[in-house]
Amino acid sequence: TQDEAGMVIIDQHALHERVMYERIREKVLGGEGRLETQRMLVPEPVSLTPAERCAALESKEILMRIGIEIDDFGGDTILISGYPAMLGKTPPGELLRQSLESIMAAGKQPEARDILDSLLHQISCKAAIKAGDRLTPEEISSLLEQRELYQDTHHCPHGRPTALFFSRDELDRMFGRLGPRGRS
């Protein structure tokens, strides 16, 4: 966007990731308590290491809150019977493994809220539009409108800025247009 004051460049992925994070966070930590789950017609078996399997079964409730429903199948296998509906394009087994990575990295006595926050960052990143995706004018307008709905939309959940502002003077200096006589 631009006006007489200058120009704002938006990182669409970072902004959408922040908006998604805030929306998901409201659902999981707010009233609903969990993300919408897409039930699978045929549960997907996933072979895990013994440590991953143990972490999965111990974290079954936390996984359910982010939309991943699992059951023990025996041996090294876990069955995924549901996954977050908003991540329909992400293979359920891959999502489970990445979630278990976050859970296992949290240590022996992780706080459920810390694990959830880490998983929400991961899910919002996966669900967000990508940097090179082409958006329609309506999608751009919608994204910019959603920016106003949340408190901290200046940075994505990972800390990257969602927008950069360049004043008219900065732009003129960058293009060598400010000299002894002013703009030229």
Salt bridges, closest charged atoms under 4 A:
GLU17 OE1 - HIS13 NE2 3.12
GLU17 OE2 - HIS158 ND1 2.74
GLU17 OE1 - ARG160 NH2 3.39
GLU22 OE2 - ARG18 NH1 2.62
GLU69 OE2 - ARG34 NH2 2.96
GLU69 OE1 - ARG39 NH1 2.04
ASP71 OD1 - LYS60 NZ 3.45
ASP72 OD2 - ARG53 NH2 2.68
GLU94 OE2 - LYS126 NZ 3.74
ASP117 OD2 - HIS121 NE2 3.80
ASP152 OD2 - ARG18 NH2 3.59
ASP169 OD1 - ARG183 NH2 3.35
ASP172 OD1 - ARG168 NE 3.83
ASP172 OD2 - ARG183 NE 2.27
